[in-house]
Amino acid sequence: MAISFKKTYKFAVKSAFYITFFSMVFLTLLLYYFNQVNYVLITVFTISIYLFSFFIVQYRVERFIYRRVKKIYDDVSLLDSTTFRSQPITTDMATLTKEVKKFATDKKLEIETLKVREEYRREFLGNVSHELKTPLFTVQGYISTLLDGAANDKVLRKKYLERAEKGVERLIYIIKDLDMITKLETGDLNLDYSIFDIVETIKNVFDLLEMRASKKKITLTFDSNYSKPIYVRADQEKIQQVITNLVMNSIKYGKEGGTTEVSIEDLVNKKIIIRITDNGEGIQKQHIPRLFERFYRVDKSGARSEGGSGLGLAIVKHIIEGHNEKIYVESQFGVGSEFSFTLEKQK
C-alpha cells in the first residue's frame, strides 16, 4: 500500500546551512591562504553548495523515512490500519516519535482493557457454573435417592419431590434472570413508557412480598402517608421489578423484627427520588463499588442459603440506566443500607 509523505523541510534546511557554512569558511580560508580571495566565487559556491546540500539531505531523509518507517509499519502486528495508514507519514522525526508513542500508549491501554474483560469473562463463566451447579446437584441427589428405593416410602417421596421442585424452580429463576441480563446488556430493553402511580406500584410490591417479610417479622412500610397519587413516566413493569428486587434484598439481608421503609421525595427538574431503606446488617465499604456486578455477593454462603440468582442488582442497574436515570447506594455496616433511584415525575 503506497504511503504518502507530509513533507517538512526543517531538518534539511538546518543541515544544509551547517554544511554550507563549513564549506564557505573552509573555501574562504583556503583562498585567503593562497591570496586569491574572490567574493563572487565564494557567493556562487555558497549558493550552489546550499542548494545541493538541501536537496540531497531532503531526498535522503525521505528515502530513509520511507524505507525504514514503512517496514516498521508493515511489521507491527498490532498496527491498526485506521490509525496510521490513513494518514501521511511525516518526515519530522519529533512528530513521528510523538505519534508512535501515542500509538503505543493506546495499544497498551487497549491490551490492558482486553485482559480485564477476559478476567471478567472467566469470573462470569465460573459464577454461572457455580450458580447452576448447586441446584442441579440438589435435584440430582433427591432423584437418585428416590430411584434407589426411597420412592416406595410415601413420606420421603413427597418430601424429596418437593425439595427437587424447589431446586428446579431456582434453576428456572436463574435462567430467566440470565436471559434478561443478556437482553439488557445487548441493548434489547424495549421500554414501554406509560404514566402510572408509583405509590400504587410500591403497594403492589409490598403485597407480593408480605409473606416473605413476615417470615423474618420484617415490617414493610412507607415513611409517611401518601394519600395522593404520585405519577411518573416510565416502564411500569420494569420499575416494579426494580422495586421488587430492592425490597427483596432488604428482606434477605434484614434482621429479624426489622423494617424496610420506602420514601418518595421531590427533586429539581421534574424528578423524584425513591429510597428503600432498611436497618439490616449493612454493607462493608469495600464491597459497595462492586454491588451491581453480575453474581457478586457480599456474603456468598448467606446469600445462597436465602436463594436468588445473584443478578438482581445488576438487572436493577441496567433498567434504571435504560431509563436514563441514576441509582445510588449508601450503607453503614451494622446499621443498614439505603438504595435510591430517580424517575421522571408527571403532574
Secondary structure, DSSP 8 states (H G I E B T S, - for coil): ----EE---HHHHHHHHHHHHHHHHHHHHHHHHTT---HHHHHHHHHHHHHHHHHHHHHHHHHHIIIIIHHHHHH-TT--TTTSTTS-EES-HHHHHHHHHHHHHHHHHHHHHHHHHHHHHHHHHHHHHHHHHHHHHHHHHHHHHHHTTGGGSHHHHHHHHHHHHHHHHHHHHHHHHHHHHHHHHTT-----EEEEEHHHHHHHHHHHHHHHHHHTT-EEEESS---S--EEEEEHHHHHHHHHHHHHHHHHS--TT-EEEEEEEEETTTEEEEEEEE-SS---GGGGGGTTSTT--SSHHHHHHT---S-HHHHHHHHHHHTT--EEEEEETTTEEEEEEEEEEE-
